[in-house]
Amino acid sequence: MSKTLQAVRGMNDILPDDAEVWEQFEDIVRNWLHSYGYRPIRMPIVEPTPLFKRAIGEVTDIVEKEMYSFEDALNGEHLTLRPEGTASCVRAAIQHNLLFGQPRRLYYHGPMFRHERPQKGRYRQFHQVGVEALGFDGPDIDAEHILMCARLWDDLGLEDVKLEINSLGSSEERATHRAALITYLEQHQDRLDEDGKRRLYTNPLRILDTKNPDLQGIVEAAPKLADFLGEESLKHFDGVQTLLKDAGMPYRINHRLVRGLDYYNRTVFEWVTTRLGAQGTICAGGRYDGLVAQLGGKPAPAAGFAMGVERLLSLWQECGGEAERVVPDVYVVHAGEAAQRAAFRVAEALRGTGFSVTLHCGGGGFKSQMKRADASGAPFAVVIGDDEAAAGEVSLKPLRDGSEQIRVPMDVLPETLADRLLESEEDDGSI
């Protein structure tokens, strides 16, 4: 007996009820992005491994431990399932000369892959909506990204979501701070955990983001990057804060906010919540002005952010969000050979005039078919027997309001159904 196959651990099926919630969420997100002038871009799920090593950084957790990388047996290429979207988006913009003569506001959504220990809110295949603004300098685009996130949270009715911001300055300023930080941490090297000792000379900034309670005192007393920022970085950060204050947007400066990817500079931000346990970050981003040149393009400023769909949907439902059930306008029931042939014609005619129609298939008597019609959630059933088929008529049966069933000619069914649907919407107050 063959063994039943299961999905890969940490890579989940999204079943119809949940998938419909996802689609409604995606519709909200698309409308929100279009309202800010962002256009869609779609990149491959598989990219050359060097893209992520160069963009994210060789000594980051993602590259060292989490990427799904493999060698293509057909040609020997080293490939990786994308762990994030920014590097892919910038690669596409460079490859297709999208930045020639104009900046770009772009967005994408889809699956990302990281080999992590699966837990609620953290999966090996997870989904992100990413937003990238390429070619924009100055603090205004940073503030736009933050404020557009706030608008989406308001549209979704999210609660207990707070904004944290920081500035990472320039690469030169970070290098000066890095040297001071290493000198400081060396004095406490015997108290660092294994992760801290591993990162001490490769990525010491990430030690500041540790969740180890035994290291909090050391981290709090460490040199702050803010003390190493130059005039231009401070001016940029002040500009972001001015725009946020003008918009009445509350925020907290978190000097330990460093982000886990090497390409960030200047403004970084996270939206966090206390409602999802340990996985409290639902959206994060910032500037990455050096990445375009780093990946072989002409130097250009850039900023962006990404949000985790699974976490956002969990928070939306935690805050009482509920998607409307998707139901057909009508369910077509039939009995008899002539009725079945007529049912196909009626269903296609209704679809041709804009209605959503579920046509009963698979046989069964009227009683069992009507049970399925009721379970479908449709407000009406179209009932066809051989006598209706012979007369060129159908019976239109309301399934929700208890009103009487009526018999109408097939050629006027679309108009009659439209009128009855409008009446039922007016009665329940939905319009």
C-alpha positions in Angstrom: 0.0 0.0 0.0 1.5 3.3 -1.0 2.3 5.9 1.7 0.1 9.0 1.9 2.2 12.0 0.9 2.1 15.2 3.0 3.1 18.8 2.3 6.7 19.8 3.2 6.9 20.8 6.9 6.4 24.5 7.3 4.9 24.9 3.8 1.1 25.0 4.2 -1.9 24.4 2.0 -4.4 27.4 2.0 -7.8 25.7 1.7 -10.8 27.3 0.0 -12.4 29.1 3.0 -9.0 30.7 3.9 -8.0 31.3 0.3 -11.1 33.4 -0.2 -10.1 35.5 2.8 -6.6 35.9 1.2 -8.2 37.0 -2.0 -10.3 39.7 -0.3 -7.3 40.9 1.6 -5.2 41.0 -1.6 -8.0 43.1 -3.3 -7.9 45.6 -0.4 -4.1 45.8 -0.6 -4.1 46.3 -4.4 -6.6 49.1 -4.2 -4.5 50.7 -1.4 -1.3 50.5 -3.4 -2.9 51.9 -6.6 -4.2 54.8 -4.6 -0.6 55.8 -3.9 0.5 55.3 -7.5 2.4 52.0 -7.1 2.5 49.6 -10.1 2.8 45.8 -10.0 5.9 43.8 -10.9 6.3 40.0 -10.8 9.7 38.4 -10.4 10.8 34.7 -10.5 10.6 32.6 -7.4 14.1 31.2 -8.2 17.1 33.5 -8.6 20.9 33.1 -8.9 22.3 32.4 -5.4 25.0 35.2 -5.7 22.2 37.8 -5.9 21.2 37.2 -2.3 24.7 36.7 -1.0 25.7 40.1 -2.5 22.6 42.0 -1.5 21.7 40.6 1.9 25.2 39.9 3.1 27.2 36.7 3.5 27.3 36.8 7.3 23.5 37.3 7.9 21.3 34.6 9.3 19.4 34.4 6.1 22.4 33.6 3.9 24.3 31.5 6.5 21.4 29.3 7.7 18.0 29.9 6.1 18.3 30.0 2.3 17.0 27.1 0.2 19.9 26.8 -2.2 20.7 24.1 -4.7 22.7 23.3 -7.8 20.8 22.9 -11.0 21.6 19.4 -12.2 21.1 20.3 -15.8 23.6 23.1 -16.1 25.4 23.4 -12.7 24.0 26.9 -11.9 23.7 27.7 -8.2 20.1 28.8 -7.5 18.1 29.9 -4.5 14.4 30.1 -3.7 14.0 33.8 -3.0 14.1 34.5 0.8 12.9 38.1 0.3 11.8 40.4 -2.6 13.9 43.5 -2.6 17.0 42.0 -4.2 14.9 40.4 -6.9 13.0 43.7 -7.6 16.2 45.7 -7.9 17.8 43.0 -10.1 14.8 43.2 -12.4 14.9 47.0 -12.5 18.6 47.0 -13.5 18.2 44.2 -16.0 15.3 45.9 -17.8 16.5 49.5 -17.5 13.4 50.5 -15.5 15.2 53.5 -13.9 16.2 55.1 -17.2 15.1 58.7 -17.0 12.5 58.2 -14.2 12.0 56.9 -10.7 9.6 54.0 -10.1 7.0 53.1 -7.5 6.6 49.3 -7.6 5.0 46.5 -5.6 4.8 42.7 -5.6 3.3 39.9 -3.6 3.9 36.2 -3.4 5.8 33.4 -1.6 9.2 33.6 0.0 11.2 30.8 1.4 13.4 30.5 4.5 14.5 27.3 6.4 13.4 28.3 9.9 11.9 26.3 12.7 8.2 26.4 11.8 5.9 28.0 14.4 2.9 30.3 14.4 3.6 33.3 12.3 6.9 31.9 11.0 6.8 29.4 8.2 9.3 28.0 5.7 7.1 29.1 2.8 5.5 32.5 3.8 4.0 35.3 1.8 4.9 39.0 1.6 3.6 42.1 0.0 6.7 44.2 -0.9 6.8 47.9 -1.9 9.8 49.5 -3.5 10.4 53.2 -4.4 13.5 53.3 -6.7 15.2 56.6 -7.6 13.7 58.8 -4.9 16.0 60.8 -2.6 15.1 62.7 0.5 13.0 62.0 3.5 9.6 62.4 1.8 9.4 58.9 0.4 10.5 57.4 3.7 7.6 59.2 5.4 5.2 58.2 2.6 6.0 54.6 3.2 5.3 54.9 6.9 2.1 56.9 6.4 0.7 54.6 3.7 1.2 51.6 6.1 -0.8 53.5 8.8 -3.6 54.0 6.3 -3.8 50.3 5.5 -3.9 49.4 9.2 -6.8 51.9 9.5 -8.6 50.4 6.5 -8.2 46.9 8.1 -9.3 48.1 11.5 -6.1 46.9 13.2 -5.4 47.7 16.8 -2.3 47.7 19.1 0.1 48.4 16.2 3.0 50.8 17.0 5.7 52.4 14.9 9.4 52.2 15.8 12.0 54.1 13.7 15.8 54.6 13.7 18.5 55.8 11.5 21.5 53.6 10.5 23.3 56.5 8.9 25.8 56.0 6.1 28.1 53.1 5.5 31.0 55.2 6.7 29.2 56.2 9.9 28.3 52.6 10.5 31.9 51.5 10.0 33.1 54.0 12.7 30.3 52.9 15.1 31.1 49.2 14.3 34.7 49.6 15.4 33.7 51.3 18.6 31.0 48.6 19.2 33.5 45.7 18.7 36.0 47.4 21.1 33.2 47.7 23.7 31.9 44.1 23.2 35.4 42.7 23.4 35.4 43.9 27.0 32.4 41.7 27.7 33.3 38.8 25.4 33.2 36.2 28.2 29.5 37.1 28.9 28.3 36.9 25.3 26.2 33.9 24.2 27.3 31.7 21.4 25.4 33.7 18.8 27.0 36.9 20.1 30.5 35.5 20.0 29.9 34.3 16.4 28.7 37.7 15.3 31.2 39.8 17.2 33.6 40.3 14.2 31.2 39.6 11.4 27.9 41.4 12.2 28.1 43.1 15.6 25.1 45.3 15.0 22.9 42.2 15.1 24.0 41.6 18.7 22.2 44.8 19.7 18.9 43.1 18.5 19.4 40.1 20.8 16.4 38.7 22.7 18.7 37.1 25.3 17.7 38.6 28.7 21.2 38.0 30.1 22.6 40.4 27.5 20.2 43.3 27.9 22.5 45.2 30.3 25.4 44.9 28.0 23.4 46.0 25.0 21.8 49.0 26.8 25.2 50.4 27.7 26.7 49.8 24.2 27.8 52.7 22.0 24.7 54.1 20.2 24.8 54.5 16.4 22.9 57.8 16.8 26.1 59.3 18.4 28.1 58.6 15.3 25.7 60.1 12.7 26.9 63.0 10.6 25.1 66.2 9.6 23.5 64.8 6.5 22.2 61.7 8.2 20.8 63.7 11.1 19.1 66.2 8.7 17.5 63.3 6.7 16.2 61.7 9.9 14.9 65.0 11.2 13.1 65.5 7.9 11.3 62.1 8.3 10.3 62.9 11.8 9.0 66.4 10.8 6.7 64.9 8.2 5.5 62.2 10.6 4.7 64.9 13.3 2.9 67.0 10.7 0.7 64.0 9.9 0.0 63.4 13.6 1.8 60.0 13.5 3.0 58.7 16.8 6.3 56.8 16.8 9.1 55.7 19.1 12.8 56.0 18.3 14.4 52.6 19.0 18.2 52.8 18.9 18.4 49.0 18.9 16.4 48.7 15.7 19.0 47.6 13.1 17.2 45.2 10.7 18.7 41.9 9.6 19.8 42.7 6.1 23.1 44.4 5.2 21.8 46.7 2.5 19.8 49.1 4.8 21.1 52.7 5.4 19.6 55.8 7.0 15.9 55.4 7.9 14.7 52.0 9.1 11.3 51.3 10.6 9.1 48.5 12.0 5.4 48.1 12.8 5.0 45.9 15.8 2.2 44.5 17.9 1.8 42.7 21.2 -1.1 40.6 20.0 0.9 37.9 18.1 3.3 36.7 20.8 6.9 36.5 19.9 6.2 37.2 16.2 5.3 40.8 16.8 6.7 42.5 13.7 4.1 42.7 10.9 5.9 45.1 8.6 9.4 46.5 8.2 11.6 48.4 5.9 13.7 51.5 5.2 16.2 53.0 2.8 18.8 51.0 0.9 20.5 53.7 -1.2 23.6 51.6 -2.1 21.9 48.4 -3.3 21.3 49.4 -6.9 25.0 50.1 -7.5 26.0 47.1 -5.4 24.0 44.9 -7.8 25.6 46.4 -10.9 23.3 49.3 -11.7 23.9 53.0 -11.9 23.8 54.5 -8.4 20.3 55.4 -7.4 18.6 56.1 -4.0 15.9 53.6 -3.0 13.5 52.7 -0.1 11.0 50.1 0.5 9.2 47.8 3.0 7.6 44.4 3.2 4.7 43.0 5.2 4.0 39.4 6.2 0.6 38.3 4.9 0.2 35.4 7.4 0.9 37.7 10.4 -1.3 40.5 9.1 -4.2 38.2 8.5 -3.8 36.7 12.0 -3.8 40.2 13.5 -6.8 41.2 11.3 -8.8 38.3 12.6 -7.5 38.9 16.2 -8.9 42.5 15.9 -12.4 41.2 14.7 -11.8 41.4 11.0 -13.9 39.1 9.0 -14.1 38.6 5.2 -17.4 38.2 3.5 -18.2 34.7 2.4 -18.1 34.4 -1.4 -21.4 33.0 -2.7 -22.9 32.6 -6.1 -25.9 34.6 -7.2 -27.8 31.5 -8.1 -27.6 27.7 -7.9 -29.1 25.8 -10.8 -31.0 22.6 -9.9 -32.3 20.2 -12.6 -33.9 16.8 -13.0 -34.3 14.9 -16.3 -32.3 14.7 -19.5 -34.0 17.6 -21.2 -33.8 19.7 -18.0 -30.0 19.0 -17.7 -29.5 20.3 -21.3 -31.6 23.3 -20.6 -29.8 23.9 -17.3 -26.4 24.2 -19.2 -27.9 26.8 -21.6 -29.5 28.8 -18.8 -26.4 28.8 -16.7 -24.2 30.0 -19.5 -26.8 32.7 -20.5 -26.8 34.0 -16.9 -23.0 34.0 -16.8 -23.0 35.9 -20.1 -25.0 38.7 -18.4 -22.7 39.0 -15.4 -24.1 36.7 -12.8 -22.1 34.1 -10.8 -23.7 30.7 -11.2 -23.1 27.3 -9.7 -24.6 24.6 -11.9 -25.3 21.3 -10.1 -23.3 18.4 -11.5 -23.0 14.8 -10.5 -26.7 13.7 -10.5 -29.0 13.3 -7.5 -32.6 14.0 -6.9 -34.3 17.4 -6.3 -34.1 17.0 -2.5 -30.3 16.4 -2.4 -29.7 19.1 -5.0 -31.8 21.7 -3.0 -29.6 20.8 0.1 -26.5 21.7 -1.9 -28.2 24.8 -3.2 -28.9 26.0 0.3 -25.4 25.1 1.5 -23.9 27.1 -1.3 -25.2 30.4 0.3 -26.8 31.5 -3.0 -29.8 33.7 -2.4 -31.8 32.0 -5.3 -32.1 28.6 -6.9 -33.1 28.2 -10.5 -35.1 24.9 -10.7 -35.6 23.1 -14.0 -37.6 20.0 -14.6 -38.5 18.4 -17.9 -41.8 20.2 -17.9 -40.2 23.6 -17.4 -37.6 22.7 -20.2 -40.5 21.8 -22.6 -42.2 25.1 -21.8 -39.0 27.2 -22.2 -39.4 28.3 -18.5 -37.6 28.0 -15.2 -38.8 28.3 -11.5 -37.0 30.9 -9.5 -36.9 29.9 -5.9 -35.8 32.3 -3.1 -33.6 30.5 -0.6 -33.1 33.2 2.1 -36.2 35.4 2.6 -39.1 33.0 2.5 -40.9 34.7 -0.4 -42.8 32.8 -3.0 -41.3 30.8 -5.9 -42.2 32.2 -9.3 -42.1 30.7 -12.8 -40.6 32.8 -15.6 -39.6 32.4 -19.3 -35.9 31.6 -19.8 -35.4 34.6 -22.0 -36.4 37.1 -19.3 -34.7 35.3 -16.4 -31.6 37.6 -16.4 -33.8 40.7 -15.9 -36.1 39.0 -13.4 -33.1 37.7 -11.4 -31.4 41.2 -11.4 -34.6 42.8 -10.0 -35.1 40.1 -7.3 -31.4 40.4 -6.2 -31.8 44.2 -6.0 -35.0 43.8 -3.9 -33.3 41.4 -1.5 -30.3 43.7 -1.1 -32.6 46.6 -0.3 -34.6 44.5 2.2 -31.4 43.5 4.2 -30.0 47.0 4.1 -26.9 46.2 2.2 -27.5 49.1 -0.3 
